[in-house]
Amino acid sequence: MRTLRILTTVSLLIGLGLMVSLGVLMVQRPPASAPRAELKAHARKMAYHIVGILASLTTSATCALLMFRKIRTEYSEEQLKNLVDLVATMPTKKSDDNEK
């Protein structure tokens, strides 16, 4: 559980950091009159950056869903255990006492 929490937090922070740095990358765009190779290199860099953002946020969402599923399973098991304990501690009625 701790590993999922750490992975979720780290991937979310990486994704947010990449989103913030995307603005810096957009400012560094070469002018339209720049050589085609330079424009292609910048476009490739932007594409890698966006893929990194998507991968990071997808990882974060997946880890969060796995963590949610694990918590929900633990909660269901605990709820069942509590119900069994409650039923076990309930007093039983004796049919002989009621008939007399």
LINZI-V837790 format. One record per residue. N is the residue number from 1. SS is DSSP state (H for helix, E for strand, L for the rest). D_CENTER is the distance of its C-alpha to the mean C-alpha in Angstrom with 1 decimal. Layout:
BEGIN
n->N ss->SS d_center->D_CENTER
n->N ss->SS d_center->D_CENTER
END
This chain:
BEGIN
n->1 ss->L d_center->11.9
n->2 ss->H d_center->12.7
n->3 ss->H d_center->11.7
n->4 ss->H d_center->8.1
n->5 ss->H d_center->8.1
n->6 ss->H d_center->10.1
n->7 ss->H d_center->8.3
n->8 ss->H d_center->5.1
n->9 ss->H d_center->8.1
n->10 ss->H d_center->10.3
n->11 ss->H d_center->8.7
n->12 ss->H d_center->8.1
n->13 ss->H d_center->11.7
n->14 ss->H d_center->13.0
n->15 ss->H d_center->12.0
n->16 ss->H d_center->13.7
n->17 ss->H d_center->16.5
n->18 ss->H d_center->17.1
n->19 ss->H d_center->17.3
n->20 ss->H d_center->19.8
n->21 ss->H d_center->21.7
n->22 ss->H d_center->22.0
n->23 ss->H d_center->24.7
n->24 ss->H d_center->26.6
n->25 ss->H d_center->26.6
n->26 ss->H d_center->27.8
n->27 ss->H d_center->30.7
n->28 ss->L d_center->31.8
n->29 ss->L d_center->32.6
n->30 ss->L d_center->36.0
n->31 ss->L d_center->38.7
n->32 ss->L d_center->39.5
n->33 ss->L d_center->42.8
n->34 ss->L d_center->41.1
n->35 ss->L d_center->41.7
n->36 ss->H d_center->39.6
n->37 ss->H d_center->38.3
n->38 ss->H d_center->36.8
n->39 ss->H d_center->35.2
n->40 ss->H d_center->33.7
n->41 ss->H d_center->32.4
n->42 ss->H d_center->30.7
n->43 ss->H d_center->29.3
n->44 ss->H d_center->27.9
n->45 ss->H d_center->26.4
n->46 ss->H d_center->24.7
n->47 ss->H d_center->23.4
n->48 ss->H d_center->21.9
n->49 ss->H d_center->20.3
n->50 ss->H d_center->18.8
n->51 ss->H d_center->17.6
n->52 ss->H d_center->16.0
n->53 ss->H d_center->14.2
n->54 ss->H d_center->13.1
n->55 ss->H d_center->12.1
n->56 ss->H d_center->10.1
n->57 ss->H d_center->8.2
n->58 ss->H d_center->7.9
n->59 ss->H d_center->6.8
n->60 ss->H d_center->4.0
n->61 ss->H d_center->3.3
n->62 ss->H d_center->4.8
n->63 ss->H d_center->3.8
n->64 ss->H d_center->2.2
n->65 ss->H d_center->5.3
n->66 ss->H d_center->7.1
n->67 ss->H d_center->7.1
n->68 ss->H d_center->8.3
n->69 ss->H d_center->10.7
n->70 ss->H d_center->12.0
n->71 ss->H d_center->12.7
n->72 ss->H d_center->14.3
n->73 ss->H d_center->16.4
n->74 ss->H d_center->17.5
n->75 ss->H d_center->18.5
n->76 ss->H d_center->20.4
n->77 ss->H d_center->22.2
n->78 ss->H d_center->23.1
n->79 ss->H d_center->24.4
n->80 ss->H d_center->26.5
n->81 ss->H d_center->27.9
n->82 ss->H d_center->28.8
n->83 ss->H d_center->30.6
n->84 ss->H d_center->32.5
n->85 ss->H d_center->33.5
n->86 ss->H d_center->34.7
n->87 ss->H d_center->36.7
n->88 ss->H d_center->38.2
n->89 ss->H d_center->39.5
n->90 ss->L d_center->41.0
n->91 ss->L d_center->44.8
n->92 ss->L d_center->46.4
n->93 ss->L d_center->49.3
n->94 ss->L d_center->52.6
n->95 ss->H d_center->54.4
n->96 ss->H d_center->57.8
n->97 ss->H d_center->57.6
n->98 ss->H d_center->56.9
n->99 ss->H d_center->59.8
n->100 ss->L d_center->62.5
END
